[in-house]
Amino acid sequence: TTRIKSFTLCANKMIAIVFHESGHYIGYRLFGFNDVRLHYDRVTYDVSDQMLQKLLRGNLDAASELYPLWQVAIGNALGPLFTIVAILICCIILFWVQLYCLIENKKCV
């Protein structure tokens, strides 16, 4: 029914967002960032607002005094990387389920 499809779509989006943000969280924790917090829509650390302001102003030297920029870049990249890995895993599972259904002559949803 429409309600079940809507619920499933919302649940899938929530799971995807949390999985994506977990990538950032794990990266920042691995690099030893202080006060890392996982929120529903973002991950923050002790100086994340200051880091963003310095980067937006183009003040790379001041930003690199807070944390090494390569660590910030990797922490930022891990969110999309986790998302891509999750999508690939889902595609592989779907492929094998469909292949099984084809081989067994079963109707799959």
ABEGO torsion letter per residue (X at the ends): XAAAAAAAAAAAAAAAAAAAAAAAAAAAAAAGBBGBBBBAABBBBAAAAAAAAAAAAGBAAAAAAABBAAAAAAAAAAAAAAAAAAAAAAAAAAAAAAAAAAAAGBBBX
